[in-house]
Amino acid sequence: MNDQTQLKRTPLYDLHVSLGARMVPFAGYDMPVQYPAGVLKEHVHTRAAAGLFDVSHMGQVELIAASRTYEDAARALETLVPVDILELKDGRQRYGFFTDDKGGILDDLMITRLGERLLVVINAGCKDSDIAHMRAKLPDGVQVFVHDDRALLALQGPKAEDVLAALSSDVASMKFMDVREVSLGDISAIVSRTGYSGEDGFEISVPADRATDLAKALLDQTDCAPIGLGARDSLRLEAGLCLYGNDIDTTTSPIEASIEWGIQKVRRTGGARAGGFPGATRILGELENGVSRRRVGLKPEGKAPVRPPAKLFADAEGKTEIGHVSSGGFGPSVEGPVAMGYVPTEMAVPGTQVFAEVRGRFLSLTVTALPFVTTTYKR
């Protein structure tokens, strides 16, 4: 988007500016890419203490069946995702993805059960198309409520629990993927214990008009600092998590992307509710028969980052092209460059050497197991 005046603003925009953030266009929003501390220090702070991210640009959608029963809402959503929604317990969250008729990934999302309703968090860049997709494809009677009236904050890092528990001790007993409606001081919130950094942490949905109050209350604590998109990207890359539009899109299937763990047995061939989602023929076939390429971790030799869409080759002369880099950059915690990309399945074995073309040179990379850092989720 070239015209800055067309960019949307989250409820925290004024706070970002007051904190000295450098604002950039991202997914149609004017977002903080970094604060005065800089990306490197923000990354390291999140790994050591607690980082506060504004993720309000992401979509928050509520699904309610006409019958007002969870079972009907869950069965409806299962027609769009290859995920076990029906057996999701109250107060629990699950990773999932919308697929298209060809088995490609339309978007990845987080799905929560709260009583008889479903809450779905979708990526900012896919928000409009996801909402249209749900309204067009979900069975009649399923209501789709878009919560533009809410903000979303992420608090990540080993001290996130202490920081948030200062506002509500209830959150301390939550486990990874738990979700609760709690009061943070006088602010009503929906809190999930999850995040995008590989660290323990929380995502917090609050009314838009209370977002700044909550952010200030968290930032008032010594261990909490504001973190921008730059550090968010390096953190999620080290965690080996997919970025929609880079690592996954409609040209990649969940199996190629190595996220088949998001497809529970009950939706696979032989399961009680196998298939019934877009692209099931391809996806279930790939689960049984394998794929020709896979997303893998890549560790470049030397200090030079290898960024997308660098081409990957089997040889140092660049004679045999085998794939491409989907994400890449410097990993501050790894203290070196890290990347992810797609290679032929037979070359997806850790330790395999491949080569990336960077400005006419062919740099050596080693296929590496993901994630690059040990996750610290509280299970």
C-alpha positions in Angstrom: 0.0 0.0 0.0 1.6 3.2 -1.1 -0.7 5.8 0.4 0.2 5.9 4.1 -3.2 7.7 4.8 -5.1 4.5 3.8 -3.4 2.4 6.5 -5.6 1.3 9.4 -4.6 1.9 12.9 -4.9 -0.4 15.9 -6.3 0.9 19.2 -2.6 1.1 20.5 -1.4 3.4 17.6 -1.0 6.5 19.8 0.8 4.5 22.5 3.3 3.1 19.9 4.1 6.6 18.7 4.4 8.0 22.2 6.9 5.2 22.9 9.1 6.2 19.9 8.2 3.3 17.7 9.1 3.3 14.0 5.9 2.7 12.2 5.7 0.8 8.9 2.9 -0.5 6.7 2.0 -4.2 7.4 -1.0 -6.1 6.2 -2.9 -2.8 5.6 -2.1 -1.4 9.1 0.4 1.1 10.4 2.4 -1.0 12.8 5.5 -0.7 15.0 8.5 -2.5 13.5 10.8 -1.5 16.4 11.2 0.8 19.3 14.3 2.8 20.3 15.9 -0.2 21.9 16.1 -1.8 18.4 15.2 -5.3 17.1 18.2 -7.2 18.5 17.6 -5.9 22.1 13.9 -6.4 21.8 14.5 -10.0 20.7 16.9 -10.7 23.6 14.6 -9.1 26.1 11.7 -11.3 25.1 13.9 -14.4 25.5 15.1 -13.2 28.9 12.0 -11.4 30.5 8.7 -10.4 28.9 7.9 -8.7 25.6 4.6 -7.0 24.8 3.4 -7.2 21.2 0.4 -5.5 19.6 -1.3 -8.1 17.4 -4.6 -6.2 17.2 -4.4 -6.2 13.4 -5.3 -9.9 13.4 -8.9 -10.9 13.1 -11.1 -12.1 16.0 -14.2 -13.9 14.9 -16.9 -15.6 16.9 -19.0 -18.5 15.5 -22.4 -19.4 17.0 -24.8 -22.1 15.7 -28.5 -21.3 15.2 -29.2 -24.1 17.8 -26.8 -22.3 20.2 -25.0 -25.7 20.8 -21.3 -26.2 20.6 -21.7 -29.4 18.7 -23.5 -27.7 15.7 -20.9 -24.9 15.6 -18.0 -27.4 15.8 -19.4 -29.7 13.1 -19.9 -26.6 10.9 -16.3 -25.4 11.2 -15.1 -29.0 10.6 -16.4 -28.6 7.0 -13.7 -26.0 6.4 -10.7 -27.3 8.4 -9.1 -30.8 8.7 -9.0 -30.4 12.4 -10.9 -32.1 15.3 -13.1 -29.3 16.5 -15.9 -31.4 17.9 -13.9 -32.9 20.7 -12.1 -29.7 21.7 -12.8 -29.2 25.4 -14.2 -26.1 26.9 -11.5 -23.6 27.6 -9.0 -25.1 25.2 -7.4 -23.8 22.0 -6.1 -25.6 19.0 -4.0 -24.7 15.9 -5.7 -25.2 12.5 -5.9 -24.1 8.9 -8.4 -23.4 6.2 -7.8 -25.4 3.1 -9.0 -25.0 -0.5 -10.4 -27.5 -2.9 -6.9 -28.3 -4.2 -5.5 -29.0 -0.7 -3.6 -25.7 -0.5 -3.6 -23.6 2.7 -5.9 -20.5 2.6 -4.7 -19.4 6.1 -3.6 -20.8 9.5 -5.6 -19.9 12.6 -6.2 -20.5 16.3 -9.5 -22.0 17.3 -10.9 -21.7 20.8 -13.9 -23.3 22.5 -15.6 -21.1 25.1 -18.8 -22.7 26.2 -21.2 -23.1 23.3 -19.3 -20.7 21.0 -16.1 -20.8 18.9 -13.5 -18.0 18.8 -11.2 -17.9 15.7 -8.1 -15.8 15.4 -7.0 -15.2 11.8 -4.1 -13.5 10.1 -4.4 -9.8 9.3 -3.5 -10.2 5.6 -6.1 -12.9 5.1 -8.8 -11.4 7.4 -11.2 -10.1 4.7 -11.0 -13.3 2.6 -11.3 -15.6 5.6 -14.4 -13.8 6.8 -16.0 -14.0 3.3 -15.0 -17.6 3.1 -16.7 -18.5 6.4 -19.8 -16.5 5.6 -20.1 -18.2 2.2 -19.2 -21.7 3.1 -20.4 -22.3 6.6 -23.9 -24.0 6.8 -27.0 -21.8 7.0 -27.7 -20.6 10.5 -24.1 -20.3 11.7 -23.6 -16.7 12.7 -20.2 -15.1 12.0 -19.5 -12.2 14.4 -16.4 -10.1 13.6 -15.0 -8.4 16.7 -13.5 -5.2 15.3 -14.4 -3.8 18.7 -11.6 -5.8 20.4 -7.8 -5.5 20.6 -5.3 -8.3 20.9 -2.1 -8.1 22.8 0.6 -10.8 23.1 2.8 -11.1 26.2 5.8 -13.4 25.6 8.8 -14.6 27.6 9.9 -16.5 30.7 8.6 -13.7 33.0 5.3 -13.3 31.2 3.5 -15.2 33.8 4.8 -13.0 36.6 3.9 -9.9 34.7 0.4 -10.9 33.9 -0.2 -12.6 37.3 0.4 -9.2 38.9 -3.0 -8.2 37.4 -4.7 -11.5 37.9 -3.3 -14.5 39.9 -5.8 -16.8 38.0 -3.5 -16.9 34.9 -0.7 -18.6 36.8 -2.5 -22.0 36.8 -3.1 -22.0 33.1 -1.4 -24.5 30.9 -0.3 -24.2 27.2 -3.4 -23.8 25.0 -5.7 -23.1 28.0 -8.1 -20.2 27.5 -10.0 -18.3 30.2 -12.2 -15.3 30.7 -10.6 -13.3 33.5 -10.5 -9.8 34.9 -7.1 -8.1 34.7 -7.6 -5.4 37.3 -10.9 -3.8 36.1 -10.5 -5.0 32.5 -12.5 -7.9 31.3 -10.3 -10.1 29.1 -10.1 -13.4 27.2 -6.6 -14.9 27.9 -5.0 -17.8 26.1 -1.7 -19.3 27.1 0.0 -19.4 23.7 2.1 -17.2 21.4 4.3 -16.9 18.4 7.8 -16.7 19.9 8.4 -20.3 21.2 8.4 -18.8 24.7 5.8 -19.3 27.4 3.3 -16.5 27.2 -0.2 -15.3 26.7 -2.4 -13.6 24.1 -5.0 -11.3 25.6 -8.2 -10.1 23.9 -9.7 -7.0 25.4 -12.3 -4.4 24.5 -10.6 -1.9 22.1 -11.2 1.0 24.4 -9.3 -0.7 27.3 -6.3 -1.8 25.2 -4.1 1.2 26.1 -5.0 0.9 29.8 -3.9 -2.8 29.8 -0.7 -2.1 27.8 0.3 0.7 30.1 -0.4 -1.5 33.2 1.8 -4.3 31.8 4.6 -1.9 30.6 4.7 -0.3 34.1 6.3 -3.5 35.3 10.1 -3.6 35.2 10.4 -6.9 33.3 8.0 -5.9 30.5 9.1 -4.0 27.3 7.3 -3.1 24.0 8.4 -5.3 21.1 7.9 -4.6 17.4 7.3 -6.7 14.2 11.1 -7.0 13.6 11.7 -9.0 16.7 8.5 -10.8 16.4 9.7 -12.2 13.0 13.1 -13.3 14.3 11.5 -14.9 17.4 9.0 -16.9 15.3 11.7 -17.9 12.8 13.8 -19.3 15.6 10.7 -21.1 16.9 10.3 -22.7 13.4 6.7 -21.4 13.1 5.2 -20.7 9.7 4.5 -17.2 8.4 1.5 -17.2 6.1 2.5 -15.8 2.7 6.1 -16.9 3.1 6.2 -20.5 4.5 2.6 -21.5 3.6 0.0 -20.4 1.1 -2.4 -21.9 -1.5 0.5 -23.5 -3.3 1.5 -25.6 -0.2 -0.4 -28.4 1.4 -0.3 -29.0 5.2 1.8 -32.1 4.6 4.4 -30.3 2.5 4.5 -27.6 5.1 5.2 -30.2 7.9 2.2 -29.2 9.9 0.3 -32.4 9.6 0.4 -32.7 13.4 -2.5 -30.3 13.2 -4.7 -33.0 11.6 -5.9 -35.3 14.4 -6.5 -39.0 13.8 -10.3 -38.6 13.9 -10.1 -36.5 10.7 -7.7 -38.9 8.9 -8.5 -41.9 6.8 -10.0 -44.5 9.1 -11.0 -41.9 11.7 -14.6 -41.5 12.9 -14.9 -38.2 11.0 -12.4 -38.6 8.3 -12.4 -36.1 5.4 -15.3 -33.8 4.7 -13.0 -30.7 4.4 -11.8 -28.9 1.2 -8.9 -30.7 -0.5 -9.4 -33.9 1.6 -8.6 -36.2 -1.3 -5.1 -34.7 -1.8 -4.4 -34.1 1.9 -5.4 -37.6 3.0 -3.6 -39.1 0.1 -0.4 -37.3 1.0 -0.8 -38.5 4.6 -0.8 -42.0 3.4 1.6 -41.8 0.4 3.9 -39.0 1.2 4.9 -35.8 -0.6 7.6 -34.8 -3.0 8.8 -31.9 -1.0 8.9 -30.8 2.7 9.5 -27.6 4.7 12.7 -27.9 6.7 15.0 -25.8 8.9 18.2 -24.6 7.2 21.4 -23.5 9.0 23.6 -21.4 6.7 27.3 -21.7 7.1 29.1 -18.4 7.9 27.4 -15.2 9.0 25.5 -14.1 5.9 21.7 -14.4 6.2 19.9 -16.2 3.4 16.5 -14.6 2.8 13.5 -15.6 0.7 13.0 -16.3 -2.1 16.5 -17.5 -2.6 16.7 -20.6 -4.8 18.1 -23.8 -3.4 20.4 -26.1 -5.3 21.8 -29.6 -4.7 25.3 -28.6 -5.8 27.7 -25.7 -5.2 27.7 -24.9 -9.0 24.0 -24.2 -9.1 23.3 -26.9 -11.7 20.4 -28.6 -10.0 17.7 -26.4 -8.6 15.8 -28.2 -5.8 13.6 -25.6 -4.0 13.6 -22.2 -2.3 14.0 -20.4 1.0 10.7 -19.4 2.5 11.9 -17.5 5.6 15.4 -16.4 6.6 17.4 -13.9 8.6 19.6 -13.5 11.6 18.7 -15.4 14.8 19.9 -13.4 17.8 19.4 -16.3 20.2 21.1 -18.8 17.8 23.8 -16.1 17.3 23.8 -16.8 13.5 21.7 -16.9 10.4 18.7 -19.3 10.3 16.2 -20.1 7.5 13.4 -22.3 6.5 12.6 -23.6 3.0 11.3 -26.4 0.8 13.5 -29.2 -0.4 12.8 -32.6 -2.0 11.6 -35.1 0.6 14.6 -37.3 0.1 16.8 -34.3 1.0 14.8 -33.3 4.1 17.0 -35.4 6.4 18.9 -33.4 9.0 22.5 -33.0 8.1 21.9 -32.9 4.4 23.9 -30.2 2.6 22.2 -27.8 0.1 23.2 -24.5 -1.5 21.4 -21.2 -1.8 22.1 -18.6 -4.5 22.8 -15.2 -2.9 23.9 -12.4 -5.3 25.5 -14.8 -7.7 27.3 -16.9 -5.0 26.2 -20.4 -3.8 26.3 -20.5 0.0 26.2 -23.8 1.9 23.4 -24.6 4.2 22.7 -27.7 6.4 19.2 -29.1 6.7 18.3 -28.9 10.4 15.5 -30.1 12.7 13.1 -27.4 13.8 12.8 -25.4 16.1 16.2 -23.7 16.2 15.6 -22.9 19.9 14.0 -25.1 22.7 10.4 -24.0 23.3 9.4 -23.2 26.8 5.7 -23.7 26.7 4.1 -24.5 30.1 2.5 -27.9 29.6 
